[in-house]
Amino acid sequence: METDLTQGEFEMYDLVGRLVLTHTIKSNIETINTAHLPKGTYIYRISTAIGFPSVGKWMKN
């Protein structure tokens, strides 16, 4: 994952709404291990200290 952020929180949810992954963002390029997640569609949210969350969809094949 590459972002313009250097600080924030990454959260990923399954389509039922369960939190399945969290990660603290410490630089603008981060590696997030998703090996434990089954194939499917997930919703992610990136929160920043200045309060502008970003939300998106991610699919694991």
Secondary structure, 3 states (H helix, E strand, C coil): CECCCCCEEEEEEECCCCEEEEEEECCCECCCCCCCCCCEEEEEEEECCCCCCEEEEEEEC
